[in-house]
Amino acid sequence: MKLTKFMPLLAIYGSFTAGAAFAVDAQIDSPPWGPKVDTHVIAVGGGDGVRAVLREDEGGRALRVVIELPWSQGGECPYISAQFFDVTDGNNAQLSFWRGTFTWGSSGNIDACVGSARIRHEGGVPGTWIVQGTVNGKPWIVMGDMKACLISATPMLAAEHTGITNFFYTINQSEMDNAIGQYGYQWRPSTFAVERVQSESNRPFRRFMKGAPQNEHFYTISDSEAEFVRGHDYIAEGHEGWIYAKWKPNTFPLRRWSRFNGATGDLCHFYSANGQGPPGEGWQEDPGPFQGAHGWVCKN
């Protein structure tokens, strides 16, 4: 991927219109946030005489860029600008200006100006991020992947009732125990996990139930599918965590299969992230509306 494709003209800085709702928290930082402590580093970039380090902060809740410019001129450090852009969503961008702060060399003299800015969300900021800007008139750029599923990924539990031909999925262990112990379901291995926490870029994995003759659970992040099944007497039962509508680093496509028995009216759906459909005959894979999938999930 050519980074120049995503670089706006630096001349328009200051009048740039931001995209989605990630707030940039511009901070004037000195070490240990400086690039000399390279822990949780995602990528290193920069420009002419500028070093830019992209870092994972707060266990995945924040993405921080640290800028270092060698400096021996005294006075104040120059202003730094930073813009964040998520390639996977295409519109998550913000702009910030701030002054760097001095760092001191072993000789007791100023050796660099260092500053950092971050984006943060309690549910994480997964994506393929391009962060770029200027310092002292020098452009810099760095690009790296911030992984999904770092904060709150939890396994999706699965069970099957062969009598009513229904697959049941939940992240609630007590609910699964009840389904197995009280209602005749049998445990089945699950191939994916979901997020427990909402972020700017994931959606609720909504659960619906319909009685006879279908006797089935149905799951979706699609508003149009949710509206459709509500119109066909499915009952909403909340949601089972959060999954992504677009690919994010460390996610995998969620696929769905369906089987309909025209003689009895029975309908069944099966979900998987390992590319393998359910056992038995008569299953058909349903095309997914989200980049060819029914969402993007974490692996167990």
LOSE-591926 format. One line per 8 residues: number of its first residue (from 0); their letters; for each residue x, y, z of C-alpha. Coordinates in steps of 0.05 Angstrom, whole numbers, always signed. Example, Ala and Ser with C-alpha at 12.3 -4.5 7.8 and 13.67 -1.06 7.14 Angstrom:
REM residues 2
0) AS) +246,-90,+156  +273,-21,+143
This chain:
REM residues 300
0) MKLTKFMP) +0,+0,+0  +28,+67,-20  +24,+117,+37  +23,+176,-10  -47,+156,-29  -71,+177,+39  -29,+240,+50  -70,+305,+46
8) LLAIYGSF) -35,+369,+26  +1,+396,+86  -18,+466,+63  -91,+455,+84  -74,+438,+156  -115,+482,+202  -177,+479,+158  -183,+403,+155
16) TAGAAFAV) -252,+376,+170  -248,+317,+218  -285,+252,+204  -312,+204,+257  -318,+215,+332  -250,+194,+357  -223,+251,+399  -149,+268,+395
24) DAQIDSPP) -120,+280,+463  -58,+322,+448  -8,+318,+504  +60,+349,+518  +100,+290,+542  +170,+274,+561  +198,+204,+575  +177,+152,+595
32) WGPKVDTH) +127,+165,+539  +184,+185,+493  +208,+139,+438  +270,+119,+477  +225,+71,+516  +202,+26,+459  +151,-18,+494  +85,-37,+460
40) VIAVGGGD) +111,-8,+395  +67,-21,+334  +109,+15,+281  +166,+64,+273  +167,+117,+218  +181,+190,+210  +211,+236,+158  +271,+281,+146
48) GVRAVLRE) +304,+284,+214  +239,+265,+250  +225,+200,+286  +153,+177,+296  +135,+118,+340  +65,+88,+340  +48,+54,+406  -8,+14,+437
56) DEGGRALR) -30,+45,+503  -76,+24,+560  -82,-48,+537  -110,-29,+470  -156,+28,+491  -110,+82,+462  -64,+91,+403  -8,+140,+415
64) VVIELPWS) +42,+172,+367  +107,+199,+396  +147,+249,+355  +221,+264,+367  +259,+319,+332  +333,+330,+347  +339,+401,+375  +395,+446,+397
72) QGGECPYI) +368,+515,+382  +342,+532,+451  +278,+572,+462  +212,+537,+454  +201,+472,+417  +164,+479,+351  +91,+462,+342  +74,+391,+320
80) SAQFFDVT) +12,+371,+280  -17,+301,+277  -74,+271,+237  -102,+201,+249  -134,+162,+192  -162,+91,+195  -156,+57,+128  -206,+2,+147
88) DGNNAQLS) -262,+52,+159  -239,+108,+115  -267,+166,+155  -237,+164,+225  -192,+225,+222  -174,+281,+269  -124,+337,+271  -86,+366,+329
96) FWRGTFTW) -32,+418,+342  +13,+422,+403  +82,+442,+425  +135,+392,+440  +176,+392,+504  +251,+388,+513  +289,+326,+530  +359,+329,+559
104) GSSGNIDA) +420,+292,+538  +473,+261,+584  +515,+325,+578  +459,+366,+608  +442,+400,+542  +377,+399,+504  +380,+343,+453  +310,+336,+426
112) CVGSARIR) +238,+361,+425  +188,+306,+441  +113,+306,+439  +56,+257,+433  -17,+253,+415  -66,+197,+423  -135,+173,+404  -174,+135,+456
120) HEGGVPGT) -239,+96,+466  -258,+52,+523  -276,-3,+473  -210,+4,+436  -188,+36,+371  -173,-23,+324  -155,-8,+252  -99,+3,+203
128) WIVQGTVN) -77,+72,+223  -39,+123,+183  -14,+179,+228  +20,+239,+196  +35,+312,+206  +91,+363,+209  +141,+388,+260  +184,+449,+247
136) GKPWIVMG) +160,+447,+175  +183,+375,+165  +130,+324,+145  +128,+257,+180  +86,+194,+172  +78,+126,+206  +30,+69,+192  +12,+8,+234
144) DMKACLIS) -42,-41,+255  -79,-34,+320  -109,-102,+334  -180,-116,+353  -199,-164,+409  -145,-138,+457  -191,-113,+512  -253,-155,+522
152) ATPMLAAE) -256,-214,+474  -297,-271,+502  -312,-340,+471  -380,-350,+439  -409,-413,+471  -447,-460,+425  -497,-517,+433  -543,-557,+389
160) HTGITNFF) -613,-586,+401  -620,-644,+352  -693,-654,+369  -716,-585,+347  -655,-575,+301  -631,-510,+332  -562,-482,+344  -557,-436,+404
168) YTINQSEM) -501,-385,+416  -488,-344,+479  -432,-311,+517  -468,-324,+583  -442,-387,+616  -501,-395,+664  -549,-388,+606  -512,-442,+568
176) DNAIGQYG) -511,-487,+630  -586,-479,+635  -597,-495,+561  -556,-560,+568  -582,-580,+637  -656,-561,+630  -673,-560,+556  -636,-617,+524
184) YQWRPSTF) -582,-580,+486  -514,-611,+474  -449,-573,+478  -414,-559,+411  -345,-528,+399  -348,-456,+378  -300,-425,+329  -303,-351,+346
192) AVERVQSE) -303,-299,+401  -335,-230,+406  -322,-166,+442  -357,-152,+508  -348,-77,+502  -376,-30,+450  -329,+14,+409  -337,+64,+353
200) SNRPFRRF) -331,+10,+300  -368,-52,+324  -442,-70,+326  -486,-112,+373  -492,-185,+352  -568,-187,+361  -605,-251,+380  -675,-270,+359
208) MKGAPQNE) -719,-331,+374  -779,-360,+338  -822,-417,+361  -855,-474,+323  -849,-495,+268  -782,-461,+260  -759,-468,+332  -695,-431,+319
216) HFYTISDS) -647,-376,+341  -624,-325,+291  -565,-276,+300  -547,-214,+260  -514,-145,+260  -554,-123,+200  -610,-73,+212  -648,-96,+151
224) EAEFVRGH) -644,-169,+172  -666,-151,+243  -726,-113,+215  -743,-171,+169  -745,-225,+223  -784,-180,+270  -836,-177,+216  -839,-252,+215
232) DYIAEGHE) -854,-262,+289  -783,-270,+314  -775,-244,+386  -714,-202,+403  -672,-231,+459  -619,-177,+467  -550,-185,+439  -489,-231,+448
240) GWIYAKWK) -431,-183,+451  -405,-139,+395  -373,-155,+328  -346,-114,+270  -380,-96,+205  -313,-87,+170  -247,-124,+174  -201,-102,+229
248) PNTFPLRR) -132,-129,+245  -138,-194,+283  -210,-209,+260  -238,-264,+216  -300,-270,+173  -363,-297,+206  -401,-343,+158  -472,-368,+163
256) WSRFNGAT) -507,-429,+135  -582,-444,+133  -625,-506,+124  -700,-506,+110  -746,-567,+111  -804,-552,+65  -844,-611,+91  -844,-589,+164
264) GDLCHFYS) -828,-514,+159  -767,-524,+203  -710,-473,+194  -640,-475,+224  -579,-429,+221  -507,-445,+237  -449,-396,+248  -375,-408,+240
272) ANGQGPPG) -309,-370,+232  -265,-429,+211  -293,-435,+141  -326,-502,+154  -400,-512,+149  -444,-556,+194  -447,-631,+186  -505,-662,+149
280) EGWQEDPG) -540,-650,+83  -584,-595,+58  -544,-535,+84  -533,-474,+41  -484,-417,+56  -518,-349,+61  -479,-292,+26  -457,-240,+75
288) PFQGAHGW) -469,-164,+67  -407,-143,+105  -347,-150,+58  -373,-219,+40  -385,-240,+113  -438,-234,+166  -391,-194,+209  -318,-198,+231
296) VCKN) -301,-234,+296  -243,-256,+340  -217,-327,+339  -223,-370,+402
